[in-house]
Amino acid sequence: MALTHKQRDFARNIANGMGQSAAARAAGYAHGSPNALAVTARRTLALPEVQRAAHTERERILCGGLAHKALRCLESIIDSDTAPAAAKFAASRWVLEAGGHGIESRRLALRAGDDSERSPSQLTAADLERLVIKSIAEVDRLSAIDAEAYPQTDGADSGGCGY
C-alpha cells in the first residue's frame, strides 16, 4: 500500500527526531485538540508501512555523513586523555555492541578480571579504565579479524552504511 503525502511527511518527521504529535502537526494532520492529534499520531505510527518509511529515512540519514561523524566522536572520546573513564567505557561498549559483537556489561566485567559480576556503575574509576583498555584491545583484535574475513570492496554494496 502506497503512503499518502501526509504519511510520508510524518515518517520523515519521526526519522528526523520529532515527537509523534509534533510530527503529525508538521505533516498537516488536523489538530483540533492535543488528545486527538496524539491519537492520530499513534495510529499513524502503528501502520507497518509508515514504520518502514520512518526506518528507511532514518537509515538514509544515519548512513550519510552523520554515521561517520558519530563514529569519529566516539573515537575521540575513547582516545581522549581528559574524558572521564565512564565516558570512555560507554563509548567503547557502544562501539562493540553496534559492531555486532554483543558484549554485555557483565561479560566485559568478567573479561576485565572482575568476577564479582558488578555492573559498570558499581566499578571504580580504575576498574573502568582497565575495562576501556581491554575493550579497545578487543575492538582492535576483532577489527583485524573482520578485515581479514570481509575485505573492503569498492563501496558499491546494496545496503548498510559501508563503514
C-alpha positions, 0 to 999 in steps of 0.5 A: 500500500502506497503512503499518502503525502501526509504519511510520508511527511510524518515518517520523515518527521519521526526519522528526523527526531520529532515527537509523534504529535509534533510530527503529525502537526508538521505533516498537516494532520488536523489538530483540533485538540492535543488528545486527538492529534496524539491519537492520530499520531499513534495510529499513524505510527502503528501502520507497518508501512509508515514504520518502514518509511520512518526506518528507511529515512532514518537509515538514509540519514544515519548512513550519510555523513552523520554515521561517520561523524558519530563514529569519529566522536566516539573515537575521540572520546575513547582516545581522549586523555581528559574524558572521564573513564565512564565516558570512555567505557560507554563509548567503547561498549557502544562501539562493540555492541553496534559492531555486532559483537554483543558484549554485555556489561557483565561479560566485559566485567568478567573479561576485565578480571572482575568476577564479582559480576558488578555492573559498570556503575558499581566499578571504580574509576580504575576498574573502568579504565582497565575495562576501556583498555581491554575493550579497545584491545578487543575492538582492535583484535576483532577489527583485524579479524573482520578485515581479514574475513570481509575485505573492503570492496569498492563501496558499491554494496546494496545496503548498510552504511559501508563503514 
